[in-house]
Amino acid sequence: MKHLYILTLLLAAFSMTCFAQIEMNDSLSIRQNAYDNIHLETVGRPDSISGLSSPLEYHRGYNLAITPRFSYSFASPIDLYIPDLRFTPGHASLFYWNNGEIVASGGTRSLPGLMQIDNGALTIYQSAGNFTFRAGGMANKYGYFNGLHTQYGVNGSITYQFSPILSATIFGDYYFGRPPRMANGMPMPPSMIGYYGHTKYGGYVDYRLNEHWGIQAGAQTVQQAGTNKYQAEPIVTPYYKLNKKVSIGLPAGQILYHILKK
């Protein structure tokens, strides 16, 4: 019986020794990271478009975009606005954009006993730095006794702004055709031909005295009515500026020149 007790104790001790040899590390041990045995590849596989290789490719990669043969760039939108509602007699801004606009203008003059003159123009303005460019077309309609005549022309100018009060401009106006003849076959009388549009070109300096008053001084060459001859004359025009687009001027230099010439 004694030997049986001894054998039982030996077996118990042997089993306890074997258990200690196969015991896993304690999960609270600070000598080993708890996440060392966790592998992400056993949880999920990387997508084929991520650029990582995968044992099992269950996604197809996206095709590369085709490189265009010609270089290109994204177009920037044009800042185009509708006309404003501010009213200026004989003047309307049709469209405007950055540093430019298209303007329609016109007017009517009634000369009792002579004729009525209706005129209109379509002009494009564009600014670039200190320069301002102007180009357009114009039409004048003359209605007189037993007669109606329409005159067409083009015009343009370049202005350079030296300072807020001083600028220089060169300009040109060209009219097509010749003055009409009256119902009796005679040319326009001197009282009417003076209002007929003439081809001219020249330049002047604009000096602003203050916010409203200013003066233009320079010279121009004007075609003589009904001929191909041109005559030079001075430009001295004081003016009063009503707003940014409308001003009233008196061609004092031209008037004085023709008075002294006679």
C-alpha atoms as one frame of an Amber mdcrd trajectory, in Angstrom:
protein
   0.000   0.000   0.000   2.906   2.260   0.784   4.330   1.697  -2.684   1.012
   2.708  -4.219   1.096   6.073  -2.456   4.652   6.690  -3.645   3.721   5.849
  -7.250   0.739   8.232  -7.128   2.897  11.108  -5.889   5.464  10.503  -8.628
   2.790  10.551 -11.350   1.310  13.797  -9.997   4.704  15.464  -9.907   5.473
  14.287 -13.451   2.211  15.684 -14.801   2.781  19.074 -13.145   6.247  19.275
 -14.692   4.919  18.563 -18.177   2.226  21.315 -17.833   4.823  23.925 -16.897
   6.838  23.142 -20.033   3.926  23.753 -22.473   2.416  26.830 -20.772   2.123
  29.931 -23.103   3.545  33.308 -22.249   1.536  35.461 -19.945  -0.595  38.005
 -21.917   0.327  40.679 -19.367   4.058  40.310 -19.809   5.821  43.584 -20.576
   8.649  41.763 -22.335   6.558  41.040 -25.462   4.148  43.207 -27.500   0.600
  41.937 -27.276   0.123  42.574 -31.031   3.190  40.733 -32.278   1.163  37.670
 -33.163  -1.496  39.593 -35.102  -0.846  39.691 -38.892  -2.954  41.930 -41.110
  -2.608  39.686 -44.122  -4.654  37.081 -42.302  -7.487  39.606 -41.781  -7.766
  41.307 -45.171  -5.938  41.463 -48.484  -4.684  44.664 -50.152  -6.546  46.066
 -53.171  -4.867  45.588 -56.544  -5.006  49.335 -57.314  -2.963  50.182 -54.226
   0.198  48.999 -55.928   0.846  46.182 -53.414   1.175  42.635 -54.576  -1.398
  40.170 -53.371  -1.433  36.378 -53.521  -5.028  36.480 -54.729  -5.927  39.235
 -57.223  -9.679  39.546 -57.031  -9.793  43.132 -58.473  -8.752  44.344 -61.915
  -6.481  47.369 -62.054  -7.763  50.589 -63.661  -6.460  51.396 -67.142  -4.094
  54.360 -67.341  -5.409  57.556 -68.934  -4.326  58.087 -72.525  -1.780  60.880
 -72.838  -3.013  63.444 -75.415  -0.775  64.113 -78.388  -1.296  67.867 -78.130
  -0.762  70.002 -75.077  -3.840  71.583 -73.647  -4.944  73.868 -70.834  -8.244
  74.559 -69.160 -10.040  77.546 -70.651 -10.780  80.411 -68.288 -14.334  81.802
 -68.413 -14.936  85.146 -70.073 -16.274  87.778 -67.744 -19.123  89.103 -69.889
 -21.827  91.237 -68.352 -25.134  92.612 -69.505 -25.592  96.372 -69.809 -26.194
  98.353 -66.660 -29.385 100.317 -66.144 -27.788 103.736 -65.799 -29.095 106.100
 -68.476 -26.858 108.379 -70.519 -28.547 110.233 -73.414 -27.271 108.950 -76.751
 -24.949 106.401 -75.136 -25.475 102.743 -74.202 -22.943 100.150 -73.041 -24.000
  96.905 -74.739 -21.410  94.530 -73.267 -18.325  94.946 -71.139 -15.554  92.704
 -69.876 -12.241  93.121 -68.118 -10.840  96.491 -69.294 -13.115  96.692 -72.337
 -16.640  97.276 -73.607 -18.829  97.648 -76.681 -20.719 100.934 -76.831 -23.597
 102.064 -79.061 -24.159 105.790 -79.438 -26.328 108.056 -81.538 -28.172 111.321
 -81.797 -30.370 113.591 -83.882 -29.907 117.206 -84.945 -32.634 119.263 -86.554
 -31.560 122.219 -88.693 -34.761 124.062 -89.714 -34.770 125.066 -93.363 -31.694
 122.901 -94.109 -31.952 119.253 -93.078 -32.152 116.752 -90.244 -29.097 114.669
 -89.320 -29.350 111.274 -87.611 -26.101 109.598 -86.622 -25.144 106.365 -84.934
 -21.941 104.505 -84.058 -20.826 101.163 -82.682 -17.456 101.338 -80.907 -15.170
  98.868 -79.144 -12.941 100.095 -76.297 -10.042  98.130 -74.820  -7.482  99.177
 -72.191  -4.024  97.662 -71.711  -1.902  99.271 -69.039  -1.701 103.012 -69.741
  -2.991 102.534 -73.298  -6.623 102.751 -74.423  -7.633 101.584 -77.898 -10.823
 102.559 -79.731 -12.187 101.230 -83.029 -15.636 101.339 -84.575 -17.978 102.156
 -87.396 -20.431 105.025 -87.879 -23.328 106.046 -90.088 -24.848 109.483 -90.736
 -28.230 110.000 -92.397 -29.037 113.381 -93.954 -32.658 114.205 -94.726 -33.305
 117.358 -96.755 -35.850 118.691 -99.229 -36.519 116.016-101.879 -33.455 114.064
-100.789 -32.109 111.447 -98.374 -28.469 110.386 -98.119 -26.618 107.979 -95.793
 -22.904 108.261 -95.150 -20.734 105.439 -93.698 -17.319 105.579 -92.077 -14.825
 104.013 -89.682 -12.808 105.553 -86.879 -10.177 104.701 -84.314  -7.792 106.167
 -81.757  -4.949 105.302 -79.372  -4.594 107.127 -76.039  -1.686 106.999 -73.595
  -2.319 108.161 -70.023   0.768 109.868 -68.583  -0.954 110.757 -65.302  -4.518
 111.095 -63.972  -4.714 114.625 -65.444  -2.577 114.366 -68.595  -2.941 112.120
 -71.670  -2.067 112.112 -75.390  -4.249 110.796 -78.238  -3.820 110.099 -81.937
  -6.999 109.536 -83.953  -8.442 109.085 -87.422 -11.919 109.225 -89.016 -12.474
 107.980 -92.554 -15.734 108.375 -94.522 -16.618 106.515 -97.700 -18.206 108.133
-100.744 -18.761 111.745-101.716 -21.331 114.363-100.691 -24.720 113.980-102.402
 -26.210 116.342-104.924 -29.396 118.247-104.411 -32.662 117.561-106.269 -31.727
 120.107-108.963 -28.384 118.362-109.603 -26.338 121.017-107.837 -23.872 120.146
-105.038 -24.723 120.802-101.426 -24.681 124.537-100.631 -22.059 125.864 -98.168
 -24.729 126.164 -95.464 -25.230 122.372 -95.568 -21.829 121.029 -96.557 -20.346
 122.245 -93.269 -22.399 119.653 -91.391 -21.363 116.818 -93.680 -18.866 114.361
 -92.149 -15.248 114.818 -93.282 -12.276 112.484 -93.238  -9.674 113.696 -90.742
  -6.745 112.523 -88.660  -4.429 114.085 -86.096  -3.520 114.165 -82.431  -3.917
 116.210 -79.263  -2.966 116.450 -75.611  -5.725 116.371 -73.004  -5.113 118.272
 -69.753  -7.632 118.009 -66.900  -7.874 121.220 -64.902 -10.175 119.673 -62.302
 -12.898 117.061 -62.008 -15.112 118.669 -64.688 -13.069 121.179 -66.695 -10.317
 120.379 -69.167  -8.745 121.405 -72.452  -7.523 119.590 -75.559  -4.715 121.075
 -77.659  -3.131 119.696 -80.812  -3.535 119.642 -84.600  -5.460 117.748 -87.262
  -5.702 117.433 -91.052  -9.218 117.664 -92.528 -10.371 116.747 -96.034 -11.962
 119.607 -97.891 -15.615 118.923 -98.753 -16.098 117.388-102.200 -12.349 117.291
-102.993  -9.295 115.134-102.302  -7.410 118.053-100.733  -6.513 118.185 -97.063
  -5.950 121.196 -94.856  -4.226 121.369 -91.473  -5.814 123.225 -88.606  -5.160
 123.581 -84.868  -7.124 121.891 -82.102  -7.902 123.999 -79.048 -11.065 122.725
 -77.384 -12.029 123.577 -73.799 -14.655 121.178 -72.479 -16.895 120.480 -69.504
 -17.230 116.840 -68.429 -20.767 115.943 -67.362 -19.858 112.378 -66.340 -17.382
 109.647 -67.273 -18.867 109.234 -70.752 -20.326 112.596 -71.793 -18.612 115.963
 -72.131 -19.426 119.236 -73.890 -16.644 121.035 -75.788 -16.226 124.173 -77.890
 -13.737 123.950 -80.837 -12.401 127.438 -80.202  -9.121 126.795 -82.029 -10.806
 125.733 -85.281 -13.274 128.634 -85.143 -10.558 131.216 -84.476  -8.325 129.723
 -87.177 -10.956 129.982 -89.901 -11.907 133.529 -88.816  -8.298 134.738 -89.014
  -7.772 132.861 -92.289 -10.531 134.840 -93.971
